[in-house]
Every structure is written in structure tokens, then in C-alpha cells.
Amino acid sequence: MLLLRARPRKRSRAALIAEAARKRAAQLRRLGAKRMRHAASGAASRSEAILDQLPVEEVRDTIGEYVDTARRAIDEAVTEEMRALRKAIRRQRKRLGV
């Protein structure tokens, strides 16, 4: 019995589809990278104008106030905790008779 077959493929259809998908993904990556570079350069050129509009002194003063307030709150909390620990140590010593 003689069977005639087409020449066997070197790669399967799934392999061909996967290769086409990889090539398209690479094209899209290159296009995306080009667009990102363009967007970044545009943002860099606009950033100087935006920075000039920012109220730098006001932001500096506000952040300085927040930092000072936080520092005072931390100092108070540490002081209160130290006071409580000293009292606890005194109570333990008294209980132990030291």
C-alpha cells in the first residue's frame, strides 16, 4: 500500500503561531519604548515650567511645621514612657525589697 503524504513540516502550527506572537510582542515593545522616550522628553521640557509654579517656600514651611510637631510628639511620648518605666522599676524594687 502506497501512501502519499505532503512533505512533513519542520515546525508545528502552534510553533509558527508562537513565533508570530513573539515577533509582534517585540514590535510592540519597540514602539512602546519609542513612545515612552518621546513622552519622557516632553515631560522633561514641561517640568521646568511646572517647578516654577510650585510654592516652594510655602511647602518648605509646611513640611518644617509638620516635622517640628512630630518631633515634639515623639519627645513627649518618649518622656512619658521613660517616666512610666521608672515607676515600674521602683514598684518592682519595692516589691522585691531592694
Buried (B, 14 or more C-beta within 10 A) or exposed (E): EEEEEEEEEEEEEEEEEEEEEEEEEEEEEEEEEEEEEEEEEEEEEEEEEEEEEEEEEEEEEEEEEEEEEEEEEEEEEEEEEEEEEEEEEEEEEEEEEE
